[in-house]
Amino acid sequence: MRKHFSSRVLGAKRSAIRELLKLAERPEIISFSGGFPDPETFPHEEFAEIAAEEIRDNYRDVLQYSTTEGSKTFRRGVSGWLKEQGIEASIDEILVTTASQQGLDLICKAFVDPADVIFCGLPTYLGAIQAFTLFQATKIGIPLEDDGMNLDVLEEEIGAARRGGKVLKGIYVIPDFQNPSGITMSLKKRERLLEIARREDLLIFEDNPYGHLRFSGEPIRSIYSLDDEGRVIMLVTFSKTLAAGLRLAVMLARGDAMDALVRVKQATDLCTSKLIQRLAARYIERYRFDLHLAEISRTYRRKKEAMIRALERYMPAEDGIRWTDPDGGLFVWMWLPEGIDTEEMLDRAIEEKVAYVPGAATHVDGGGANTLRLAFSLASEEDIDEGIRRLAEVVKREIAAKKREGVAT
Ligand SMILES: Cc1ncc(COP(=O)(O)O)c(C=O)c1O
């Protein structure tokens, strides 16, 4: 059978981590692994009401195909909502997608030829790495600093890739509360990134699933809203702000870029579910989405605070152990002392009934062995405390074992 597989599929290995993390779905395990939103944040009563009404009264329309671009009612609603966030996007700049993972797939189909270079964070979102790998892109990782990607390194890597004769395509960034690190890119860096992209004629793929889940600090302008050349393509999913199972997102793009994306979407799935678009459109129309976002951000803030408190309380005071304290989003990122391999440690953690994502899976350069991602979104505050206590025991034993081996620094 394998001889029939495309070279794309042969190059895309099944993620060993995803396999291991299936174990984390067992109910006795406290899981900090998947970036699953808390189901209590889903506006299920409102959806039930709207769905019943739409299916009963408008079945001819909502159970029909939609246009590839997406329903005008929904795009109009989204355009108005984005305007409140300082993002000017007319409905012609909005393409509705079957969630943002499809947006990444469409970006690859529309813009990436095999071997083209995409620059991304070190670490970055695992699902983006998988999409870029499937389309045989060359992924070059750029280390993150406390205020986002290290742009000096980006410029050096651009120079090196150009000297190597490569075709440079774009830069993939998650500027707000990045997955997996929780790091936010400063406005200064957003502006400089755009300048670099202009100078080097690169596209920017701005992926923003978490920007609306802010706990502290002021919102920072999107790169899309700083751009006046149509160089930035932005993805905004409703997975974390309404419900992941809707599989609903929008992609913002201008001019020719939008035209290419619509063409590839048409060949991919014709259109996104109209019923789901209508559900979201009516929700935005009738209810206070801003209040909903404020409320769910408060939920996630409490959970993040519970996690930070537990980390401070239980983790050993060892050189090399530190973590991020994000202003929003769903993730805390953690460093363990050099020499600890969080992929190996995951077996022991699962035995202790706690799970996380090993950082190596999110590094395109093979690094990050001593890092891990902790999602605070799904577990209750009590489970967060207990899970971090368990994890701290695993970490202490790991450090003691490494010290016995004389490996730990
Ligand atoms: C950075 C980033 N991009 C895209 C996605 C995909 O989200 P969805 O396909 O649910 O819209 C996620 C999901 O966790 C993410 O963290």
The ligand as an SDF file (V2000), in Angstrom:
LIG
                    3D

 16 16  0  0  0  0  0  0  0  0999 V2000
   -2.0760   28.8450   17.1240 C   0  0  0  0  0  0  0  0  0  0  0  0
   -3.1990   27.9840   16.6900 C   0  0  0  0  0  0  0  0  0  0  0  0
   -3.5920   28.0300   15.4190 N   0  0  0  0  0  0  0  0  0  0  0  0
   -4.6210   27.2860   14.9720 C   0  0  0  0  0  0  0  0  0  0  0  0
   -5.2890   26.4220   15.8260 C   0  0  0  0  0  0  0  0  0  0  0  0
   -6.3890   25.5800   15.2390 C   0  0  0  0  0  0  0  0  0  0  0  0
   -7.5900   25.9190   15.7700 O   0  0  0  0  0  0  0  0  0  0  0  0
   -8.9770   25.5460   15.0860 P   0  0  0  0  0  0  0  0  0  0  0  0
   -8.6920   24.6520   13.9150 O   0  0  0  0  0  0  0  0  0  0  0  0
   -9.7550   24.8540   16.1510 O   0  0  0  0  0  0  0  0  0  0  0  0
   -9.5550   26.8380   14.6730 O   0  0  0  0  0  0  0  0  0  0  0  0
   -4.9190   26.3410   17.1630 C   0  0  0  0  0  0  0  0  0  0  0  0
   -5.5960   25.4140   18.0680 C   0  0  0  0  0  0  0  0  0  0  0  0
   -5.2230   25.1760   19.1800 O   0  0  0  0  0  0  0  0  0  0  0  0
   -3.8470   27.1460   17.6100 C   0  0  0  0  0  0  0  0  0  0  0  0
   -3.4240   27.1430   18.8730 O   0  0  0  0  0  0  0  0  0  0  0  0
  1  2  1  0
  2  3  1  0
  2 15  2  0
  3  4  2  0
  4  5  1  0
  5  6  1  0
  5 12  2  0
  6  7  1  0
  7  8  1  0
  8  9  2  0
  8 10  1  0
  8 11  1  0
 12 13  1  0
 12 15  1  0
 13 14  2  0
 15 16  1  0
M  END
$$$$
